[in-house]
Amino acid sequence: MNEPVILVVDDDPQVLAAIRRDLRSRYRDEYRVLSANSGVAALDTVKELKARGAALAMLISDQRMPSMLGVDVLARSREFYPIARRVLLTAYSDIEAAIRAINEAHLDHYLEKPWDPPEERLFPAIDDLLSTWQAAYQPEITGLRLIGYQWSPRSHEVKDFLTSNLIPYRWCDIERDPGTLRLLEAAGASAHELPVLILENGTVLRNPPMGQVAECLCPNTPVTHDLYELIIIGAGPAGLAAAVYGASEGMRTLLLDGRGPGGQAGTSSKIENYLGFPSGVSGSELTRRAVAQAKRFGAEILVPVSVVGLSVDGGYKRVALADGRELVARAVITATGMTYRELPAEGISDYIGAGVYYGAASTEAYSCRDCRVVVIGGGNAAGQSAVYLSRFAREVSLVVRREGLNATMSHYLIQQLAALPNVRIRHCTVAERVEGQGRLERVWLRSLVNQSLSAENVDALFIFIGTRPHSDWLPPSVLRNAKGFVLTGRDAAIAEAFPKTWKEAREPMLLETSVPGVFAAGDVRAGAMNRVASAVAEGAIAVRLVSDYLAQT
Ligand SMILES: Cc1cc2nc3c(=O)[nH]c(=O)nc-3n(C[C@H](O)[C@H](O)[C@H](O)COP(=O)(O)OP(=O)(O)OC[C@H]3O[C@@H](n4cnc5c(N)ncnc54)[C@H](O)[C@@H]3O)c2cc1C
């Protein structure tokens, strides 16, 4: 129902029915004709249409109504729909007043009652008004809209969720984007209730908890089997590849993720070194394609669901979800990746989401228009984010602890950074303290060369340092190295505790952990290459090994 609307207002039910009938007879293919029986009801409808992002082409209102005069209804609707045509419906005796109103309240036309025959006394005037409206009308952006303050942690949390679930939305900054206050008012919400989500069907969510956002936007499809051959935990590149290969090999495959598909790669603005994409591919595009491919082969995808535990019961693996459900599979691939470590700078935790972001450069890049930003880290992710942010921000400082970037960053990124006039690299520097009033405003940087301390005014700080694997949810029998990365194959077999957990006559396979039938792929694995291509390769190899394992059991 995206047709533009013609709204007619009259307190007299007979007149209302007659004009609605005549308008529908002629315009119903191109316009939706709605009616209201009072000025108040009409203005409510106008606000609701605005909140839904619908187009209002024309408002026709009777002049004499008890609660509100037609001319007032028409004038007040202008705030919401400035270019909608405004027509006053009058009796002969009111024509003088109607003409005055056209001049004073800038109405477009008046129609005299009765309008019979409509072919002569109604349609020509309406045709003419609609064609001038059509010429001036620019379709509004509809769909999901998120209204909030740029530097609000809650707004960032919702943005991050939408991005990782590949849900398109329009970000409306209450302080910067003109018209946002009006949109908020039309939605019946106030600035105290931000962030506000306006769904495509007009539903308004006020400062919603993430559970409510997930429930409304990603209703969980029920799992269809009591027993899966393969459950994959983590839908980054490794998990998505495993889902494509598992399902294409005919395994009953279920893929789970705590946020949404994509993983770290999904947050990347441009992956330039993945085979087959000579001009690069955004993480979200790669994810979109992988999800479509996995589904085409019949893999089931369940998001957002966090896995909190794994237990082994004979040949069955029981996967415990945070919502209390338990899923069962014959084999499991853990592809839960890793995230960036917390920056040990004073005050940092007070500004997370309010100017301080871990990863998330692509989510927040648009909010950094004309801002000063600092990126911390010397790896590819930091370099790529600095390059991307430089397209929006006025100034980007890349803060690196080491003397150079050669040991940690790809050569092509180092060259790109060197060519950007608004990027400055600060070697041998660490962030020591952050501060601000309600949101990040300043970062104190220490030079490791002469120990000097300097303050920089910044709007946003993106952190890409050190890594932490997502492996806490695994049972102790799945052995890990000192940093928590999962041991597989030979590395697992030589671990001290291995004989206590492994009771098979055979050795663990290449990507198999210290628990038979539990495999690991991608960045969560000790010794992983931390690249999209290697994660994808490990996902595919793990499926091959799962197939061998299932054949033996
Ligand atoms: C900004 C950025 C840019 C990058 N650019 C490049 C590049 O250009 N080229 C390149 O080769 N590499 C790049 N990388 C690295 C690359 O993205 C990673 O190596 C790759 O994503 C690892 O894939 P993965 O599937 O192993 O894990 P991840 O991508 O980390 O995915 C793990 C998934 O598991 C989910 N998960 C974790 N715990 C749980 C749980 N308990 N329950 C349910 N789900 C869970 C997470 O939500 C996540 O979706 C980049 C990384 C970043 C952050």
PDBQT file of the ligand as one rigid body, heavy atoms in Angstrom, charges set to zero:
ROOT
HETATM    1  C1  LIG A 601      37.372  -4.157  10.435  1.00  0.00    +0.000 C 
HETATM    2  C2  LIG A 601      38.002  -5.417   9.942  1.00  0.00    +0.000 A 
HETATM    3  C3  LIG A 601      38.516  -5.479   8.668  1.00  0.00    +0.000 A 
HETATM    4  C4  LIG A 601      39.099  -6.648   8.192  1.00  0.00    +0.000 A 
HETATM    5  N1  LIG A 601      39.576  -6.684   6.912  1.00  0.00    +0.000 NA
HETATM    6  C5  LIG A 601      40.085  -7.818   6.396  1.00  0.00    +0.000 A 
HETATM    7  C6  LIG A 601      40.531  -7.868   5.043  1.00  0.00    +0.000 A 
HETATM    8  O1  LIG A 601      40.472  -6.889   4.326  1.00  0.00    +0.000 OA
HETATM    9  N2  LIG A 601      41.000  -9.045   4.584  1.00  0.00    +0.000 N 
HETATM   10  C7  LIG A 601      41.065 -10.164   5.348  1.00  0.00    +0.000 A 
HETATM   11  O2  LIG A 601      41.461 -11.204   4.848  1.00  0.00    +0.000 OA
HETATM   12  N3  LIG A 601      40.672 -10.142   6.653  1.00  0.00    +0.000 NA
HETATM   13  C8  LIG A 601      40.191  -8.996   7.184  1.00  0.00    +0.000 A 
HETATM   14  N4  LIG A 601      39.782  -8.949   8.510  1.00  0.00    +0.000 N 
HETATM   15  C9  LIG A 601      39.910 -10.174   9.334  1.00  0.00    +0.000 C 
HETATM   16  C10 LIG A 601      38.751 -11.135   9.035  1.00  0.00    +0.000 C 
HETATM   17  O3  LIG A 601      37.538 -10.432   9.015  1.00  0.00    +0.000 OA
HETATM   18  C11 LIG A 601      38.682 -12.242  10.061  1.00  0.00    +0.000 C 
HETATM   19  O4  LIG A 601      39.898 -12.940  10.017  1.00  0.00    +0.000 OA
HETATM   20  C12 LIG A 601      37.521 -13.193   9.796  1.00  0.00    +0.000 C 
HETATM   21  O5  LIG A 601      36.295 -12.509   9.880  1.00  0.00    +0.000 OA
HETATM   22  C13 LIG A 601      37.502 -14.356  10.776  1.00  0.00    +0.000 C 
HETATM   23  O6  LIG A 601      36.365 -15.119  10.511  1.00  0.00    +0.000 OA
HETATM   24  P1  LIG A 601      35.713 -16.127  11.567  1.00  0.00    +0.000 P 
HETATM   25  O7  LIG A 601      34.523 -16.685  10.894  1.00  0.00    +0.000 OA
HETATM   26  O8  LIG A 601      36.736 -17.052  12.053  1.00  0.00    +0.000 OA
HETATM   27  O9  LIG A 601      35.304 -15.268  12.841  1.00  0.00    +0.000 OA
HETATM   28  P2  LIG A 601      34.480 -13.926  13.023  1.00  0.00    +0.000 P 
HETATM   29  O10 LIG A 601      34.458 -13.158  11.766  1.00  0.00    +0.000 OA
HETATM   30  O11 LIG A 601      35.049 -13.294  14.239  1.00  0.00    +0.000 OA
HETATM   31  O12 LIG A 601      32.987 -14.421  13.312  1.00  0.00    +0.000 OA
HETATM   32  C14 LIG A 601      32.650 -15.071  14.507  1.00  0.00    +0.000 C 
HETATM   33  C15 LIG A 601      31.147 -15.044  14.694  1.00  0.00    +0.000 C 
HETATM   34  O13 LIG A 601      30.805 -15.838  15.817  1.00  0.00    +0.000 OA
HETATM   35  C16 LIG A 601      29.773 -15.226  16.556  1.00  0.00    +0.000 C 
HETATM   36  N5  LIG A 601      29.836 -15.680  17.951  1.00  0.00    +0.000 N 
HETATM   37  C17 LIG A 601      30.865 -15.516  18.823  1.00  0.00    +0.000 A 
HETATM   38  N6  LIG A 601      30.556 -16.095  19.999  1.00  0.00    +0.000 NA
HETATM   39  C18 LIG A 601      29.329 -16.641  19.880  1.00  0.00    +0.000 A 
HETATM   40  C19 LIG A 601      28.463 -17.362  20.742  1.00  0.00    +0.000 A 
HETATM   41  N7  LIG A 601      28.828 -17.688  22.003  1.00  0.00    +0.000 N 
HETATM   42  N8  LIG A 601      27.247 -17.742  20.291  1.00  0.00    +0.000 NA
HETATM   43  C20 LIG A 601      26.865 -17.452  19.018  1.00  0.00    +0.000 A 
HETATM   44  N9  LIG A 601      27.634 -16.771  18.155  1.00  0.00    +0.000 NA
HETATM   45  C21 LIG A 601      28.853 -16.377  18.570  1.00  0.00    +0.000 A 
HETATM   46  C22 LIG A 601      30.075 -13.744  16.420  1.00  0.00    +0.000 C 
HETATM   47  O14 LIG A 601      28.887 -12.981  16.631  1.00  0.00    +0.000 OA
HETATM   48  C23 LIG A 601      30.596 -13.658  14.993  1.00  0.00    +0.000 C 
HETATM   49  O15 LIG A 601      29.572 -13.362  14.081  1.00  0.00    +0.000 OA
HETATM   50  C24 LIG A 601      39.196  -7.789   9.024  1.00  0.00    +0.000 A 
HETATM   51  C25 LIG A 601      38.688  -7.728  10.337  1.00  0.00    +0.000 A 
HETATM   52  C26 LIG A 601      38.096  -6.559  10.797  1.00  0.00    +0.000 A 
HETATM   53  C27 LIG A 601      37.541  -6.483  12.199  1.00  0.00    +0.000 C 
ENDROOT
TORSDOF 0
